[in-house]
């Protein structure tokens, strides 16, 4: 287990290595503890060097889906919710997108298929109209 400040310092080293390897822009489609946002801001403000970072903050998905946390015993790991990108239903999905944008997302990463669908235990997601997360994203310029 590492503290967020330790993870940030490690991320800074990897950002520098990535730039020196020739990558000038990278896309991060899911991180925790907003380390990606802090690193992106530090690079943009000239505090450290690294590639241009486009980040999704947390990936978005449903409870028990691909972007939800591992199924640890609930007594050891508390459940996550909209701030961490987990949503159920249109209203919560709109809220999740707004939260990601509020905390600095440049893009939105959606895990639209439940993890169980990969095991043929659930059907893939289908939509009769645009998904709620698209509607939530449209609120931001």
Long-range contacts (C-beta under 8 A, 24 or more apart in sequence): 4-33, 4-35, 7-33, 7-35, 8-35, 8-38, 8-39, 11-35, 11-36, 11-39, 12-39, 12-42, 12-48, 12-50, 15-39, 15-43, 15-48, 15-49, 15-50, 15-51, 15-53, 16-48, 16-49, 16-50, 18-50, 18-51, 19-49, 19-50, 19-51, 23-51, 24-51, 24-52, 25-51, 25-52, 25-53, 25-54, 26-51, 26-52, 26-53, 26-54, 27-53, 27-54, 27-55, 27-56, 27-107, 28-53, 28-54, 28-55, 28-56, 29-56, 29-59, 29-107, 29-109, 30-56, 30-58, 30-59, 30-67, 30-85, 30-109, 31-55, 31-56, 31-57, 31-58, 32-58, 32-84, 34-103, 34-104, 37-103, 37-104, 40-104, 40-106, 41-104, 53-106, 54-106, 54-107, 55-104, 55-105, 55-106, 55-107, 56-100, 56-105, 56-106, 56-107, 56-108, 56-109, 57-85, 57-100, 57-103, 57-104, 57-105, 58-83, 58-84, 58-85, 58-100, 59-85, 59-109, 59-110, 59-111, 60-85, 60-86, 60-87, 60-93, 60-96, 60-97, 60-100, 60-108, 60-109, 60-110, 60-111, 60-133, 61-85, 61-86, 61-87, 61-110, 61-111, 61-112, 61-114, 62-86, 62-87, 62-88, 62-114, 63-88, 64-114, 64-115, 64-116, 65-111, 65-113, 65-114, 65-115, 65-116, 66-111, 66-113, 66-114, 66-115, 66-118, 67-109, 67-111, 68-115, 87-133, 89-132, 90-132, 90-135, 91-132, 93-131, 93-132, 93-133, 93-136, 94-132, 94-133, 94-135, 94-136, 95-136, 96-133, 96-136, 97-132, 97-133, 97-136, 97-137, 98-136, 98-139, 98-140, 101-136, 101-137, 101-140, 108-133, 108-137
